Amino acid sequence: MRTQYYTASSLDGFIATEDDSVDWLFPLGDPDDSSYPEFIANVGALVMGSSTYEWILRNSEKVIEEVGSAWPYSQPTWVLTTRTLQAIDGADVRFVRGDVRVVHEEMRAVAGDKNIWVVGGGDLAGQFYDAGLLDELIVSVGSATLGSGKPLFPREVLSPVLRLVSVRQIGATMVELRYEVGSESSSASGSRS
């Protein structure tokens, strides 16, 4: 079981615009041409921040068009938020607040031997990193620049640096980079297996 931050980023390091739009991403390719189908098949639980969850709510028509329902995941999902958010009918969503270490333990119990997906945003992934709970970053970098926006991973990672384990070209507009998080940065978790 691994805790993975799987996301897409612009070439200049942003996952969304300042107003949380990811519309820049859709013209760059089809998720079925990426590692996403294999990746999601191995996910047992998800966690996201409130901005990511609210994007799904605001874009329910796009989500329905893509996957046939207003909620795109079959796995249990934790949403970290300090606010009261609207629930989605039929979705196994758990609204929580507080320390990601507590949430991670709950997710581990539910995920079994499958992986945990930190959907986003970048600061949420950074909180898992800070707690020593992040095992891997999988980033599809698109050939678009945003100039500003929500950063991919707003953390300083210098020692040890992330270890590049694979590079995969996805068509003519994207590349997938897989990084393993160094063991010194995760010594507090014991989440490595």
C-alpha positions in Angstrom: 0.0 0.0 0.0 1.3 3.4 -1.0 0.2 7.0 -0.4 0.4 8.7 -3.8 -0.1 12.3 -5.0 -1.3 11.8 -8.6 -2.0 15.0 -10.4 -1.4 17.1 -13.5 0.6 20.3 -13.7 1.3 23.0 -16.2 4.8 23.3 -17.5 5.4 26.2 -15.1 4.3 24.2 -12.0 0.6 25.0 -11.4 -2.3 22.5 -11.0 -5.1 25.1 -11.4 -5.6 28.7 -12.1 -6.0 31.3 -9.3 -9.8 30.6 -9.4 -9.3 26.8 -9.2 -10.0 26.1 -12.9 -8.4 23.1 -14.6 -10.0 23.8 -18.0 -6.4 24.3 -19.4 -5.8 20.6 -18.9 -8.7 19.1 -21.0 -7.3 20.0 -24.5 -4.0 18.3 -23.7 -5.1 14.7 -23.9 -7.4 11.8 -23.0 -7.0 10.3 -19.5 -7.5 6.9 -21.0 -4.2 7.3 -22.9 -2.4 7.9 -19.6 -1.6 5.7 -16.6 -4.9 6.7 -15.0 -7.0 3.6 -15.7 -4.3 1.3 -14.2 -3.7 3.8 -11.3 -7.3 4.2 -10.2 -7.8 0.4 -10.3 -5.3 0.1 -7.5 -6.7 2.9 -5.3 -8.7 1.9 -2.2 -9.3 5.4 -0.7 -9.0 9.0 -1.7 -8.5 12.3 0.0 -9.0 15.8 -1.4 -9.2 19.3 -0.2 -12.4 21.4 -0.3 -11.3 23.3 -3.4 -11.0 20.1 -5.4 -14.3 18.8 -4.1 -16.0 22.1 -4.9 -14.6 22.0 -8.4 -16.4 18.6 -8.9 -19.6 20.2 -7.6 -19.4 23.2 -9.9 -18.5 21.0 -12.9 -21.1 18.3 -12.3 -22.3 18.5 -16.0 -18.7 17.8 -17.2 -18.3 15.0 -14.7 -21.6 13.4 -15.7 -20.6 13.7 -19.4 -17.2 12.0 -18.7 -18.2 9.2 -16.3 -22.0 9.0 -16.3 -22.6 10.2 -12.8 -22.1 13.3 -10.6 -19.4 11.6 -8.6 -16.5 10.1 -10.5 -15.2 7.6 -7.9 -16.3 4.3 -6.4 -13.8 4.4 -3.6 -14.5 6.0 -0.2 -13.3 9.6 -0.2 -12.3 11.9 2.6 -12.6 15.7 2.1 -10.6 17.9 4.4 -12.5 21.1 5.1 -13.2 23.6 7.8 -16.6 24.4 6.2 -19.9 22.7 5.8 -20.1 21.4 2.2 -23.0 20.0 0.1 -23.0 16.2 -0.1 -23.3 14.4 -3.4 -26.1 11.7 -3.5 -24.7 8.2 -3.8 -21.1 9.2 -3.0 -19.2 7.7 -0.1 -17.7 11.1 1.0 -16.6 11.8 4.6 -16.1 15.4 5.5 -13.3 15.8 8.1 -11.0 18.4 9.6 -7.8 18.2 11.5 -4.5 16.4 11.4 -3.8 14.3 8.2 -2.2 11.6 10.3 -5.6 10.7 11.9 -7.3 10.8 8.5 -4.5 8.7 7.0 -5.1 5.9 9.7 -8.8 5.8 8.8 -8.0 5.6 5.1 -5.5 2.8 5.6 -8.1 0.8 7.5 -10.5 1.1 4.6 -8.1 0.8 1.7 -6.7 -2.6 2.8 -3.8 -3.5 0.6 -4.8 -0.9 -2.1 -3.2 2.6 -2.4 -4.3 5.9 -1.0 -4.7 8.7 -3.5 -4.0 12.3 -2.4 -6.1 13.9 -5.2 -5.2 17.5 -4.4 -4.5 20.3 -3.9 -0.8 20.8 -3.6 -0.9 22.1 -0.1 -2.9 19.0 1.0 -0.2 16.8 -0.6 2.3 18.9 1.2 0.6 18.2 4.6 0.9 14.5 3.9 4.6 15.0 3.0 5.2 17.1 6.2 3.7 14.3 8.3 6.0 11.7 6.6 3.0 9.9 5.0 3.6 10.5 1.2 5.3 7.7 -0.7 5.2 8.9 -4.3 4.4 11.8 -6.6 3.0 11.0 -10.0 2.8 14.2 -12.1 1.6 14.5 -15.7 3.2 17.7 -16.9 1.3 19.4 -19.8 2.7 21.6 -22.5 0.8 24.7 -21.3 1.8 27.5 -19.0 -0.5 29.5 -16.7 1.8 32.2 -15.4 0.3 32.0 -12.0 -2.1 29.8 -10.1 -2.3 27.0 -7.5 1.2 25.5 -7.1 1.9 21.8 -7.7 3.7 21.2 -4.4 4.3 24.2 -2.2 7.1 22.6 -0.2 10.9 22.8 -0.1 12.3 19.4 -0.8 16.0 19.5 -0.7 17.4 16.7 1.5 16.8 14.1 0.5 15.5 15.1 -2.9 12.7 13.2 -4.7 14.0 10.2 -6.6 12.9 10.0 -10.3 11.8 6.4 -11.0 10.2 6.7 -14.4 9.4 9.0 -17.3 6.7 8.3 -19.8 5.7 10.4 -22.8 1.9 10.7 -23.3 1.2 11.8 -26.9 2.7 15.1 -28.1 1.5 17.3 -25.2 2.3 15.6 -21.9 4.9 13.6 -20.0 4.4 11.6 -16.8 7.1 11.8 -14.1 7.1 9.4 -11.2 9.0 10.3 -8.1 9.6 8.3 -4.9 9.7 10.4 -1.7 13.0 10.0 0.1 13.0 7.9 3.2 14.4 10.6 5.5 11.3 12.8 4.8 9.0 10.0 5.8 10.7 8.6 8.9 7.8 9.7 11.1 5.1 7.6 9.4 6.2 4.0 9.1 3.9 4.1 6.0 6.5 2.5 3.8 5.8 -1.1 2.9 
